[in-house]
Amino acid sequence: MATMNPILRLRSAFRSMGAEPEQADEAADAVDNHSYGRQESDLKFQILMTEFRREMAEMKTQLLLAIFVATGLIIAAVGVLYAVFD
């Protein structure tokens, strides 16, 4: 049984759960048609990592912009206070 085709094992598993033979065949075929191989999984992982790096770069840019704006506001406030109390 260990050497049995995975699709045949799926079909027998679906049948053991009470599915009709046609339903078990259809479900096993659907799983087989939508399974990913290693190459597809690696490609999807690379795409996800590229997207993650892009989002991280955007967040870094936004954080730096926020720091520059906050620093500018603090310098302006100190300048105003210095001008008022001088």
N, C-alpha and C positions, 0 to 999 in steps of 0.2 A: 504494500500500500504506500510505502514511502516513496517509491519511484513513480507513482501515479501522476499523471499530468495534473497541474494545478487547476485547470479548468474543469477536468472531470471531478476533482475533489470538491470544487465549488458546487457543481451540479448536484453531487450526492449530498453535500451539506444542506443545500436548499431543499432537496427532496426530503431529507430527514426532519426538516423543520415543518414539513406539512405542505410544501408548495407542490402544485401540479407539475408534471414533467415538462410541459411547455413553458410554464412560468420559471422553472429552475433553469431551463436552457436559455431563456431570454435574459434572465438576471445574470447568469454566468457570462454570456456573450457581452452584455453591457459592461460588466466589470473588466472583461478582457479588452474591450475596445477603448476603455477610458483609463487604462493603466499606463503609467509612465515608466519608461526605461531609465537607465542610469544617465544616458546622454541628455534626455529631456529634463530629468531632475537637475542635472548639473547646469544646464542652460537656464532653467527657471531660477536656480539659486544665484547664478551670475547676474541675471536681470534684477532680482530682488536686492542684491548687494549693491549694484550700480544705483538703483533708486534710493537705497538707504544712504549711500555716500552723498548723493546729490542733495537729499533733504538735510543731512548733517551740515553740508557746506552752506545751505541757505540759512539754517539756524545760526551758524557761526557768524555769517554776515549780519544777520539781524541783531545778534548780541553785541557785535562790535559797534554797529550803528547806535544802538541804545546806550552803550558806554560813552561814545563820543558825544551824543546829545546830552546825557546827564552831566558829563564833565564840562561841557560848554555852559550849561545852565548854572552849575556851581560856580564857575569862574565869573560868569556875568553877575550872579548874586553877590559874590565877594567884592567885585568891582563896584557895584551899586552901594553896598554897605560901607566900603572904604570911602567913596565919594560923599556919602551922607555924613559920616562921622569924622571926616577930616577937617 
